[in-house]
Amino acid sequence: MAIDTGLAIVCDDLQATGGIKRILIRAWADGDDVDYSTVAGQHTITKIVDTGAATATWGVYEFKNETPALTISATKEMGSTAFECGLSFFLPKLEQLKFDLIESITNSCLMVIAVDTNDNAFVLGASQKYSNTDQVRNQTYAQLTTVEGGTGAAYADESGITITLTARQFEMPRQYVTAATGIEVAAGGLTATTD
């Protein structure tokens, strides 16, 4: 991409809000089909589907409002830039169901979609740069890196767990943009599909 134009800030940019409103998580599987846009100036993913299927199924993780945050930090060494992408969110109230969900992602190679309050869907754990022929082996997946929480001591203390997922990849997170249905959240609100 040639650097032949600048970047404008418009009124919509100034009205943008912070925060994350939806978090989708799934484990990578052999043969997953992820289409990366090759159009100049479009750093996007246009399709995420399961092996041999028309869609991919995701778990939708709910959280306490105004607690999730997406962070991106980059370092450059010897001509290669690595991006550390982190997503943290708070699950209120300690209970067995939450422990089971955390256990299910503890040792998994994950792909994550964080939808911000401006309806931008950012994909973590899927990177085209330096990828192998088989995408599941590109080693840029997201992982559970920290779990921190507890009951607190006083009755007014908050009970719950903060989860942090991290993806080390070699490009900025791509935005999930599709001409089809995109992200469809099921009626119960705990699963979603992408196409």
C-alpha positions as CSV (number, residue, x, y, z in Angstrom):
1,M,0.0,0.0,0.0
2,A,1.5,3.3,-1.1
3,I,1.5,6.2,1.3
4,D,-0.1,8.7,-1.1
5,T,-2.9,10.2,0.9
6,G,-3.7,11.4,4.4
7,L,-6.3,10.4,7.0
8,A,-9.3,12.6,7.7
9,I,-11.2,12.8,11.0
10,V,-14.9,13.5,10.5
11,C,-17.8,14.2,12.8
12,D,-18.7,10.5,13.2
13,D,-15.2,9.9,14.5
14,L,-15.6,12.5,17.1
15,Q,-18.9,11.1,18.2
16,A,-17.6,7.5,18.5
17,T,-18.1,5.9,21.9
18,G,-15.7,3.6,23.8
19,G,-16.3,0.1,25.2
20,I,-17.2,-3.4,24.0
21,K,-20.8,-4.5,23.7
22,R,-20.4,-8.2,22.6
23,I,-17.7,-10.8,22.9
24,L,-17.7,-14.0,20.7
25,I,-15.3,-16.9,21.3
26,R,-14.7,-20.1,19.5
27,A,-11.9,-22.7,19.2
28,W,-9.9,-23.0,16.0
29,A,-10.5,-26.3,14.2
30,D,-8.7,-28.1,11.3
31,G,-9.9,-26.7,8.0
32,D,-11.6,-23.6,9.3
33,D,-12.2,-21.2,6.4
34,V,-11.2,-17.6,7.0
35,D,-11.2,-15.2,4.0
36,Y,-8.9,-12.2,4.3
37,S,-9.6,-9.2,2.0
38,T,-6.9,-8.5,-0.6
39,V,-8.5,-5.2,-1.7
40,A,-6.0,-2.3,-1.2
41,G,-6.9,-0.2,1.8
42,Q,-9.3,-2.9,3.3
43,H,-7.8,-4.6,6.3
44,T,-10.8,-6.9,6.8
45,I,-12.0,-10.5,7.1
46,T,-14.9,-11.3,4.9
47,K,-15.8,-14.9,5.9
48,I,-15.3,-17.2,8.9
49,V,-16.9,-20.6,8.6
50,D,-16.4,-24.1,10.0
51,T,-14.9,-26.9,8.0
52,G,-17.3,-27.8,5.2
53,A,-20.1,-25.7,6.6
54,A,-21.8,-22.4,5.6
55,T,-21.4,-20.9,9.0
56,A,-19.3,-21.0,12.2
57,T,-20.7,-21.3,15.7
58,W,-19.5,-19.1,18.5
59,G,-20.1,-18.8,22.2
60,V,-21.4,-15.3,23.3
61,Y,-19.9,-14.3,26.6
62,E,-21.8,-11.7,28.6
63,F,-20.1,-9.5,31.1
64,K,-20.6,-6.6,33.5
65,N,-21.3,-3.4,31.5
66,E,-18.3,-1.0,31.0
67,T,-15.7,-3.6,32.0
68,P,-14.4,-5.0,28.8
69,A,-11.5,-3.4,27.0
70,L,-9.5,-4.2,23.8
71,T,-5.9,-3.1,23.9
72,I,-3.3,-3.2,21.1
73,S,0.4,-2.7,21.6
74,A,3.1,-3.1,18.9
75,T,6.9,-3.7,19.1
76,K,9.3,-3.8,16.1
77,E,12.4,-5.8,16.2
78,M,14.7,-6.5,13.2
79,G,12.1,-5.4,10.7
80,S,9.2,-7.4,12.0
81,T,6.4,-5.9,13.9
82,A,4.4,-7.9,16.4
83,F,1.1,-6.8,17.8
84,E,0.0,-7.9,21.3
85,C,-3.8,-7.7,21.2
86,G,-5.6,-8.2,24.6
87,L,-9.2,-8.4,25.6
88,S,-10.2,-8.3,29.2
89,F,-13.7,-8.5,30.7
90,F,-15.4,-9.1,34.1
91,L,-17.8,-11.9,34.9
92,P,-19.7,-11.0,38.0
93,K,-20.5,-13.5,40.8
94,L,-18.3,-16.6,41.4
95,E,-20.2,-19.8,40.5
96,Q,-19.7,-23.2,39.0
97,L,-21.1,-22.3,35.5
98,K,-18.5,-19.6,35.1
99,F,-15.7,-21.9,36.3
100,D,-16.8,-24.5,33.7
101,L,-16.8,-22.0,30.9
102,I,-13.3,-20.8,31.9
103,E,-12.0,-24.4,32.0
104,S,-13.4,-25.0,28.5
105,I,-11.2,-22.3,27.0
106,T,-8.1,-22.7,29.3
107,N,-6.0,-24.7,26.9
108,S,-7.7,-23.9,23.6
109,C,-6.4,-22.1,20.5
110,L,-9.1,-19.4,20.2
111,M,-10.5,-17.0,17.7
112,V,-12.3,-14.0,19.3
113,I,-14.6,-11.3,17.9
114,A,-15.0,-8.1,20.0
115,V,-17.8,-5.9,18.8
116,D,-17.4,-2.3,20.0
117,T,-20.2,0.1,20.8
118,N,-19.9,1.6,17.3
119,D,-20.7,-1.9,15.8
120,N,-17.2,-2.5,14.6
121,A,-16.3,-6.2,14.9
122,F,-12.6,-6.8,15.5
123,V,-11.1,-10.3,15.1
124,L,-8.3,-11.5,17.4
125,G,-6.4,-14.7,16.9
126,A,-6.7,-14.8,13.0
127,S,-3.8,-13.2,11.1
128,Q,-2.9,-13.6,7.5
129,K,0.7,-12.3,7.7
130,Y,3.2,-15.1,8.0
131,S,0.4,-17.7,8.0
132,N,1.0,-21.3,7.0
133,T,-0.9,-23.0,4.2
134,D,-3.2,-24.5,6.8
135,Q,-4.6,-21.5,8.8
136,V,-5.1,-23.4,12.0
137,R,-1.3,-23.8,12.3
138,N,-0.4,-20.1,11.9
139,Q,0.2,-19.8,15.7
140,T,-1.4,-16.4,15.9
141,Y,-4.5,-17.6,17.8
142,A,-5.8,-16.1,21.0
143,Q,-5.3,-17.7,24.4
144,L,-6.5,-17.3,27.9
145,T,-3.6,-15.6,29.6
146,T,-4.9,-14.5,33.0
147,V,-7.8,-15.1,35.3
148,E,-8.1,-13.0,38.4
149,G,-10.9,-12.5,40.9
150,G,-12.5,-13.5,44.1
151,T,-15.3,-12.9,46.6
152,G,-13.9,-9.8,48.3
153,A,-14.1,-9.5,52.1
154,A,-16.9,-7.0,52.8
155,Y,-20.5,-7.5,51.8
156,A,-20.2,-4.5,49.5
157,D,-17.1,-5.9,47.7
158,E,-17.6,-7.2,44.2
159,S,-17.6,-11.0,43.6
160,G,-16.4,-12.2,40.2
161,I,-13.6,-12.9,37.8
162,T,-11.6,-10.8,35.3
163,I,-10.6,-12.8,32.2
164,T,-7.8,-11.7,29.8
165,L,-7.4,-13.2,26.4
166,T,-4.3,-12.3,24.4
167,A,-3.3,-12.9,20.7
168,R,0.2,-12.2,19.5
169,Q,-0.1,-11.6,15.7
170,F,1.9,-9.9,13.0
171,E,-0.7,-7.4,11.8
172,M,-3.4,-5.2,13.4
173,P,-6.7,-6.9,14.2
174,R,-8.8,-7.1,11.1
175,Q,-12.4,-5.9,11.1
176,Y,-15.0,-8.5,10.3
177,V,-17.0,-7.2,7.3
178,T,-19.3,-9.4,5.2
179,A,-21.9,-8.8,2.5
180,A,-23.9,-11.7,3.8
181,T,-25.7,-11.9,7.2
182,G,-22.6,-11.3,9.2
183,I,-23.0,-12.0,12.9
184,E,-26.3,-13.7,13.9
185,V,-27.0,-14.0,17.6
186,A,-29.4,-16.8,18.4
187,A,-32.6,-16.2,20.3
188,G,-31.2,-17.3,23.7
189,G,-28.3,-14.8,23.2
190,L,-25.6,-17.3,24.2
191,T,-24.6,-18.5,20.8
192,A,-23.9,-16.8,17.5
193,T,-23.0,-17.7,13.9
194,T,-20.8,-16.1,11.3
195,D,-20.7,-16.7,7.6
